[in-house]
Amino acid sequence: MYNFDYLLIVIIGIVGFIVQGRLQSVFGKYSQVMFPGGLTGAEVAEKMLRDNGITDVKVVSVRGHLTDHYNPTTRTVNLSASVYSSRSVAAAAVAAHECGHAVQHAVQYAPLKMRSALVPIINISSTWSTWVVLIGVLMLNSFPAIYWLGIAMIAASALFSLVTLPVEYNASARALQWLQMSRTLDERTLPMARTSLSWAARTYLVSALSAVAVLLYYLGFARRDD
């Protein structure tokens, strides 16, 4: 079981690498496809926010590539440079997706509230879980509580990744529905946006599977040592 868990982590890591590469390829491809409306990513975001009656969220530009995110604390939709000023299908899809999170926040979407509540715990566990587990391994026979504290931190990270899944898939669903209903994208370009968001969602799925696999690995390590 222990060896299987390790193999599972490796397999998921390889799949994650492939999915990330495919996402980059799809985003690059549809970043070259302009859509008839001619709106920039920032303009798409602002329009979706207005259409949903959200007036207290700002759309801002941030550094990096595919660093787009919604920050519920500062009430900002943060778009990377390749999305903010681009008039492409990919930019429209990403901008609408991030606004999907703003809509979730406005309607108090339960999984988003749960994920936000877990953030302080994750900030601690992501920093210290590896060190706690390593110390716990060294002291597993004499003081196993340290190891199990590390396991609890890893379990919290796995829970966060699992809760993230409905948040991301729902944001994409909201984005695609709006892109269609608002006629921002047409019958030719909407499937391109759907493909872009589908591959982005798969990165979160792989991340969740990886987090669960790591948890199983360390649980297996503890059972092997019994």
C-alpha positions as a Markdown table, in Angstrom:
| # | Residue | x | y | z |
|---|---|---|---|---|
| 1 | Met | 0.0 | 0.0 | 0.0 |
| 2 | Tyr | 2.8 | 2.4 | 0.9 |
| 3 | Asn | 4.5 | 1.8 | -2.5 |
| 4 | Phe | 1.2 | 2.2 | -4.3 |
| 5 | Asp | 0.6 | 5.5 | -2.6 |
| 6 | Tyr | 4.0 | 6.7 | -3.7 |
| 7 | Leu | 3.4 | 5.5 | -7.3 |
| 8 | Leu | 0.1 | 7.3 | -7.3 |
| 9 | Ile | 1.8 | 10.6 | -6.4 |
| 10 | Val | 4.2 | 10.2 | -9.2 |
| 11 | Ile | 1.5 | 9.4 | -11.7 |
| 12 | Ile | -0.6 | 12.3 | -10.6 |
| 13 | Gly | 2.4 | 14.6 | -10.9 |
| 14 | Ile | 3.0 | 13.5 | -14.5 |
| 15 | Val | -0.7 | 14.0 | -15.3 |
| 16 | Gly | -0.5 | 17.4 | -13.7 |
| 17 | Phe | 2.5 | 18.3 | -15.9 |
| 18 | Ile | 0.6 | 17.3 | -19.0 |
| 19 | Val | -2.6 | 19.2 | -18.0 |
| 20 | Gln | -0.6 | 22.3 | -17.2 |
| 21 | Gly | 1.2 | 22.1 | -20.6 |
| 22 | Arg | -2.1 | 21.6 | -22.4 |
| 23 | Leu | -3.6 | 24.6 | -20.6 |
| 24 | Gln | -0.7 | 26.8 | -21.7 |
| 25 | Ser | -1.2 | 25.5 | -25.2 |
| 26 | Val | -4.9 | 26.1 | -25.3 |
| 27 | Phe | -4.6 | 29.6 | -23.7 |
| 28 | Gly | -1.9 | 30.5 | -26.2 |
| 29 | Lys | -4.0 | 29.3 | -29.1 |
| 30 | Tyr | -7.2 | 31.2 | -28.1 |
| 31 | Ser | -5.2 | 34.2 | -27.1 |
| 32 | Gln | -4.7 | 34.7 | -30.9 |
| 33 | Val | -8.4 | 34.5 | -31.7 |
| 34 | Met | -10.1 | 37.9 | -31.5 |
| 35 | Phe | -13.9 | 38.0 | -31.0 |
| 36 | Pro | -16.4 | 40.3 | -32.8 |
| 37 | Gly | -17.2 | 42.5 | -29.8 |
| 38 | Gly | -13.6 | 43.7 | -29.5 |
| 39 | Leu | -13.7 | 44.2 | -25.7 |
| 40 | Thr | -10.6 | 43.8 | -23.6 |
| 41 | Gly | -10.5 | 41.4 | -20.8 |
| 42 | Ala | -10.9 | 44.3 | -18.4 |
| 43 | Glu | -13.9 | 45.6 | -20.2 |
| 44 | Val | -15.5 | 42.1 | -20.3 |
| 45 | Ala | -15.0 | 41.9 | -16.5 |
| 46 | Glu | -16.5 | 45.3 | -15.9 |
| 47 | Lys | -19.5 | 44.5 | -18.1 |
| 48 | Met | -20.1 | 41.2 | -16.3 |
| 49 | Leu | -19.9 | 42.9 | -12.9 |
| 50 | Arg | -22.4 | 45.6 | -14.0 |
| 51 | Asp | -24.8 | 43.1 | -15.5 |
| 52 | Asn | -24.8 | 41.2 | -12.1 |
| 53 | Gly | -25.4 | 44.4 | -10.2 |
| 54 | Ile | -22.0 | 44.4 | -8.6 |
| 55 | Thr | -20.7 | 48.0 | -8.2 |
| 56 | Asp | -18.2 | 47.7 | -5.3 |
| 57 | Val | -15.6 | 45.5 | -7.1 |
| 58 | Lys | -12.7 | 47.0 | -9.0 |
| 59 | Val | -10.9 | 45.4 | -12.0 |
| 60 | Val | -7.2 | 45.9 | -11.7 |
| 61 | Ser | -4.1 | 44.7 | -13.6 |
| 62 | Val | -1.4 | 42.5 | -11.9 |
| 63 | Arg | 2.0 | 41.2 | -13.0 |
| 64 | Gly | 2.6 | 37.7 | -14.2 |
| 65 | His | 1.1 | 35.2 | -16.6 |
| 66 | Leu | -2.2 | 33.4 | -15.7 |
| 67 | Thr | -2.0 | 35.0 | -12.3 |
| 68 | Asp | -5.6 | 36.1 | -12.5 |
| 69 | His | -7.7 | 35.9 | -9.3 |
| 70 | Tyr | -10.5 | 37.4 | -7.4 |
| 71 | Asn | -9.6 | 38.8 | -3.9 |
| 72 | Pro | -12.7 | 38.9 | -1.7 |
| 73 | Thr | -10.8 | 40.9 | 1.0 |
| 74 | Thr | -9.9 | 43.8 | -1.3 |
| 75 | Arg | -12.9 | 43.3 | -3.5 |
| 76 | Thr | -10.8 | 43.3 | -6.7 |
| 77 | Val | -10.8 | 41.2 | -9.8 |
| 78 | Asn | -7.1 | 40.9 | -10.6 |
| 79 | Leu | -6.2 | 40.3 | -14.2 |
| 80 | Ser | -2.8 | 39.5 | -15.6 |
| 81 | Ala | -1.4 | 41.7 | -18.3 |
| 82 | Ser | -2.1 | 39.1 | -21.0 |
| 83 | Val | -5.7 | 39.1 | -20.0 |
| 84 | Tyr | -6.4 | 42.7 | -18.9 |
| 85 | Ser | -5.6 | 44.5 | -22.2 |
| 86 | Ser | -6.2 | 41.6 | -24.6 |
| 87 | Arg | -9.2 | 41.4 | -26.9 |
| 88 | Ser | -9.0 | 37.6 | -27.3 |
| 89 | Val | -11.4 | 34.8 | -26.6 |
| 90 | Ala | -9.1 | 33.4 | -23.9 |
| 91 | Ala | -8.9 | 36.8 | -22.2 |
| 92 | Ala | -12.7 | 37.0 | -22.2 |
| 93 | Ala | -13.0 | 33.5 | -20.7 |
| 94 | Val | -10.5 | 34.2 | -17.9 |
| 95 | Ala | -11.9 | 37.6 | -17.1 |
| 96 | Ala | -15.5 | 36.2 | -16.9 |
| 97 | His | -14.4 | 33.3 | -14.8 |
| 98 | Glu | -12.8 | 35.6 | -12.2 |
| 99 | Cys | -15.9 | 37.7 | -12.2 |
| 100 | Gly | -17.8 | 34.4 | -11.5 |
| 101 | His | -16.0 | 34.4 | -8.2 |
| 102 | Ala | -17.2 | 38.0 | -7.5 |
| 103 | Val | -20.7 | 36.9 | -8.2 |
| 104 | Gln | -20.3 | 33.9 | -5.8 |
| 105 | His | -19.1 | 36.3 | -3.2 |
| 106 | Ala | -22.1 | 38.6 | -3.7 |
| 107 | Val | -24.6 | 35.8 | -3.4 |
| 108 | Gln | -22.8 | 34.2 | -0.5 |
| 109 | Tyr | -22.0 | 30.9 | -2.3 |
| 110 | Ala | -21.5 | 28.4 | 0.4 |
| 111 | Pro | -18.4 | 26.6 | -0.9 |
| 112 | Leu | -16.6 | 29.9 | -1.4 |
| 113 | Lys | -17.5 | 30.9 | 2.2 |
| 114 | Met | -16.0 | 27.6 | 3.4 |
| 115 | Arg | -12.9 | 28.0 | 1.3 |
| 116 | Ser | -12.4 | 31.5 | 2.6 |
| 117 | Ala | -12.8 | 30.3 | 6.2 |
| 118 | Leu | -10.1 | 27.7 | 5.6 |
| 119 | Val | -7.5 | 30.2 | 4.3 |
| 120 | Pro | -6.0 | 31.2 | 7.7 |
| 121 | Ile | -5.5 | 27.5 | 8.5 |
| 122 | Ile | -4.0 | 26.8 | 5.1 |
| 123 | Asn | -1.6 | 29.7 | 5.5 |
| 124 | Ile | -0.2 | 28.0 | 8.6 |
| 125 | Ser | -0.3 | 24.4 | 7.4 |
| 126 | Ser | 1.3 | 25.2 | 4.0 |
| 127 | Thr | 4.3 | 26.8 | 5.8 |
| 128 | Trp | 4.8 | 24.3 | 8.6 |
| 129 | Ser | 3.2 | 20.9 | 7.6 |
| 130 | Thr | 6.4 | 19.6 | 5.9 |
| 131 | Trp | 8.6 | 20.4 | 8.9 |
| 132 | Val | 6.1 | 19.1 | 11.4 |
| 133 | Val | 5.8 | 15.8 | 9.5 |
| 134 | Leu | 9.6 | 15.4 | 9.2 |
| 135 | Ile | 10.1 | 16.0 | 12.9 |
| 136 | Gly | 7.2 | 13.6 | 13.5 |
| 137 | Val | 8.9 | 10.9 | 11.4 |
| 138 | Leu | 12.0 | 11.2 | 13.6 |
| 139 | Met | 9.9 | 11.0 | 16.8 |
| 140 | Leu | 7.2 | 8.6 | 15.5 |
| 141 | Asn | 8.0 | 5.9 | 18.0 |
| 142 | Ser | 8.6 | 8.1 | 21.0 |
| 143 | Phe | 6.1 | 11.0 | 20.5 |
| 144 | Pro | 3.7 | 10.1 | 17.6 |
| 145 | Ala | 1.4 | 13.1 | 18.4 |
| 146 | Ile | 3.8 | 15.4 | 16.4 |
| 147 | Tyr | 3.5 | 13.2 | 13.3 |
| 148 | Trp | -0.3 | 13.2 | 13.6 |
| 149 | Leu | -0.4 | 16.9 | 13.9 |
| 150 | Gly | 1.5 | 17.1 | 10.6 |
| 151 | Ile | -1.1 | 14.7 | 9.1 |
| 152 | Ala | -3.9 | 17.0 | 10.3 |
| 153 | Met | -2.2 | 19.9 | 8.5 |
| 154 | Ile | -1.9 | 17.9 | 5.3 |
| 155 | Ala | -5.6 | 16.8 | 5.7 |
| 156 | Ala | -6.6 | 20.5 | 6.0 |
| 157 | Ser | -4.7 | 21.2 | 2.7 |
| 158 | Ala | -6.5 | 18.3 | 1.0 |
| 159 | Leu | -9.9 | 19.5 | 2.3 |
| 160 | Phe | -9.1 | 23.0 | 0.9 |
| 161 | Ser | -8.3 | 21.5 | -2.5 |
| 162 | Leu | -11.5 | 19.5 | -2.5 |
| 163 | Val | -13.6 | 22.5 | -1.5 |
| 164 | Thr | -11.9 | 24.5 | -4.3 |
| 165 | Leu | -13.3 | 22.2 | -6.9 |
| 166 | Pro | -17.0 | 23.3 | -6.8 |
| 167 | Val | -15.9 | 26.9 | -6.4 |
| 168 | Glu | -13.9 | 26.8 | -9.6 |
| 169 | Tyr | -16.3 | 24.8 | -11.6 |
| 170 | Asn | -19.2 | 26.9 | -10.5 |
| 171 | Ala | -17.3 | 30.1 | -11.4 |
| 172 | Ser | -16.7 | 28.7 | -14.9 |
| 173 | Ala | -20.3 | 27.8 | -15.3 |
| 174 | Arg | -21.4 | 31.3 | -14.3 |
| 175 | Ala | -18.9 | 32.8 | -16.7 |
| 176 | Leu | -20.0 | 30.7 | -19.7 |
| 177 | Gln | -23.7 | 31.3 | -19.0 |
| 178 | Trp | -23.1 | 35.1 | -18.9 |
| 179 | Leu | -20.8 | 35.0 | -22.0 |
| 180 | Gln | -23.7 | 33.3 | -23.9 |
| 181 | Met | -26.6 | 35.2 | -22.5 |
| 182 | Ser | -24.9 | 38.6 | -22.9 |
| 183 | Arg | -23.9 | 37.6 | -26.4 |
| 184 | Thr | -20.3 | 38.7 | -25.6 |
| 185 | Leu | -19.2 | 35.5 | -27.5 |
| 186 | Asp | -21.0 | 33.9 | -30.4 |
| 187 | Glu | -21.6 | 30.3 | -31.5 |
| 188 | Arg | -18.1 | 30.1 | -33.0 |
| 189 | Thr | -16.1 | 31.5 | -30.0 |
| 190 | Leu | -18.1 | 30.2 | -27.0 |
| 191 | Pro | -16.9 | 26.6 | -27.5 |
| 192 | Met | -13.3 | 28.0 | -27.4 |
| 193 | Ala | -14.0 | 29.7 | -24.1 |
| 194 | Arg | -15.5 | 26.5 | -22.8 |
| 195 | Thr | -12.4 | 24.6 | -23.8 |
| 196 | Ser | -10.1 | 27.1 | -22.1 |
| 197 | Leu | -12.0 | 27.0 | -18.9 |
| 198 | Ser | -12.3 | 23.2 | -19.0 |
| 199 | Trp | -8.5 | 22.8 | -19.1 |
| 200 | Ala | -8.1 | 25.4 | -16.3 |
| 201 | Ala | -10.6 | 23.5 | -14.2 |
| 202 | Arg | -8.6 | 20.3 | -14.7 |
| 203 | Thr | -5.6 | 21.8 | -13.1 |
| 204 | Tyr | -7.6 | 22.2 | -9.9 |
| 205 | Leu | -8.8 | 18.6 | -10.2 |
| 206 | Val | -5.3 | 17.3 | -10.5 |
| 207 | Ser | -4.2 | 19.5 | -7.5 |
| 208 | Ala | -7.0 | 18.0 | -5.4 |
| 209 | Leu | -6.1 | 14.5 | -6.4 |
| 210 | Ser | -2.5 | 15.2 | -5.6 |
| 211 | Ala | -3.3 | 16.6 | -2.2 |
| 212 | Val | -5.4 | 13.4 | -1.4 |
| 213 | Ala | -2.6 | 11.2 | -2.7 |
| 214 | Val | -0.1 | 12.9 | -0.4 |
| 215 | Leu | -2.4 | 12.4 | 2.6 |
| 216 | Leu | -2.8 | 8.7 | 1.8 |
| 217 | Tyr | 1.0 | 8.4 | 1.4 |
| 218 | Tyr | 1.7 | 9.7 | 4.9 |
| 219 | Leu | -1.2 | 7.7 | 6.4 |
| 220 | Gly | 0.3 | 4.6 | 4.7 |
| 221 | Phe | 3.7 | 5.5 | 6.2 |
| 222 | Ala | 2.3 | 5.6 | 9.7 |
| 223 | Arg | 0.5 | 2.2 | 9.2 |
| 224 | Arg | 3.8 | 0.7 | 7.9 |
| 225 | Asp | 5.6 | 1.8 | 11.0 |
| 226 | Asp | 3.0 | 0.2 | 13.3 |
